[in-house]
Amino acid sequence: MTADDENYGGAIPHLLSGVPVRSVDDIVDLAGDYGVPALDAVMIAANFSGARTELQHPRARFQIWPDGPITWPELFQLILPLDNPESPFLLTDVELSFDDQVVARVQNVENDDVVIAYPRKGGRAMTVNTYARSQCTGCIFCPNVIEDAADDKLLTVDALVEFLDLARQDYGWNDLSHLDRLTVSSGCFLNEPAAIDHLILLRKAAASLGFGGVLHILSSVIRTKDGLTQLAAEAGPFYLSLTLECFERRNLLLKDSKASLTFDVAKQLMADCRDVDVDVDFTYVVGLDGLDTAVTGTRTLLDNCTVFPKLQVYQAHNAFMRHSSHPDARHLSYFFAYRQAIDDIAGEISLRPESWENYRPLWYTRFGDEPLRCLRI
């Protein structure tokens, strides 16, 4: 065990590439070496480190308004793990601070449990967990293992219509016709036929309430071109995010149904999606692989994406998870270097990150040299 390993109770107050990071100014100075904007750097640091709190939540979701040394005129949605007693960040129900220096005001702090539905994109998108997501365990980095259940299986069109209508009423919507996207976030489909059947039922249920937008799933079990063709025909317009998560140590870090989705299979699936006119990207947890592997794998798969992939900062939810990150990623500079490497190819691709899609991103205000002006919550 190295000295850095011994100090990894917290994520930031140790030497990072030889640079002590003990203040917001130190974070900004370090980020400047990699061309990362100040606000983005502080937000990445909070994601990386988590926060201390007296709130009774293992992790929290909330809206954040950067304030203090770095201001920003827009709200962001953020999720932070709250089980790092060594973190320099402190979260209360009104502010986020770094060693007594306020960096943001916060509002609507709540426990980030396994909720069955929630709106995004300013109410123009909705994510649902309609297939027992809380029963999904196995991936070493996933917070589901520390959360209480809040879902159930919804196996018929009638049951799904009832569920969607209750969500509609809760949000004060007349129907679902205004939604651009309906996303299914569940890891409990054991095989491709189960996922396809559920998505077709969900499309029928949502259509009965006026939904005509894109049906989206985060999944590792949809594997065949025939399955994609069926979904495009019976559940389309359809969009697939392959839950790839990492490139190395897959059998160690992921449950079997995800680990068996190899890099080569993922590349072929993405090509198949393009062939049948299905949008596709992938989810990837930045911090589980060595830096060279992370950058090379991401760049390769970006060529096959039609949507910017969901590249999110690895968050540790307890001491065990903190030691499950790649040794390279136990330094804040890793995340800045990864971001810089992807920024370097911004001019070669047309895809851009959307902050509302990702509550743990690496991009908030700028991608490459281009300012990002998109919905944040």
Secondary structure as GFF3:
##gff-version 3
##sequence-region A 1 377
A	DSSP	alpha_helix	3	6	.	.	.	ID=ss1
A	DSSP	beta_strand	15	16	.	.	.	ID=ss2
A	DSSP	beta_strand	19	20	.	.	.	ID=ss3
A	DSSP	alpha_helix	24	32	.	.	.	ID=ss4
A	DSSP	alpha_helix	38	49	.	.	.	ID=ss5
A	DSSP	beta_strand	52	53	.	.	.	ID=ss6
A	DSSP	beta_strand	59	66	.	.	.	ID=ss7
A	DSSP	beta_strand	76	81	.	.	.	ID=ss8
A	DSSP	beta_strand	89	91	.	.	.	ID=ss9
A	DSSP	beta_strand	95	98	.	.	.	ID=ss10
A	DSSP	beta_strand	101	111	.	.	.	ID=ss11
A	DSSP	beta_strand	117	120	.	.	.	ID=ss12
A	DSSP	three_ten_helix	121	123	.	.	.	ID=ss13
A	DSSP	beta_strand	125	128	.	.	.	ID=ss14
A	DSSP	three_ten_helix	133	135	.	.	.	ID=ss15
A	DSSP	three_ten_helix	143	146	.	.	.	ID=ss16
A	DSSP	alpha_helix	157	171	.	.	.	ID=ss17
A	DSSP	beta_strand	181	185	.	.	.	ID=ss18
A	DSSP	alpha_helix	192	207	.	.	.	ID=ss19
A	DSSP	beta_strand	214	219	.	.	.	ID=ss20
A	DSSP	alpha_helix	225	234	.	.	.	ID=ss21
A	DSSP	beta_strand	238	245	.	.	.	ID=ss22
A	DSSP	alpha_helix	250	253	.	.	.	ID=ss23
A	DSSP	alpha_helix	256	259	.	.	.	ID=ss24
A	DSSP	alpha_helix	263	275	.	.	.	ID=ss25
A	DSSP	beta_strand	279	286	.	.	.	ID=ss26
A	DSSP	alpha_helix	291	302	.	.	.	ID=ss27
A	DSSP	beta_strand	310	313	.	.	.	ID=ss28
A	DSSP	alpha_helix	319	322	.	.	.	ID=ss29
A	DSSP	three_ten_helix	327	329	.	.	.	ID=ss30
A	DSSP	alpha_helix	332	343	.	.	.	ID=ss31
A	DSSP	three_ten_helix	346	348	.	.	.	ID=ss32
A	DSSP	three_ten_helix	355	357	.	.	.	ID=ss33
A	DSSP	beta_strand	366	367	.	.	.	ID=ss34
A	DSSP	beta_strand	370	371	.	.	.	ID=ss35
###
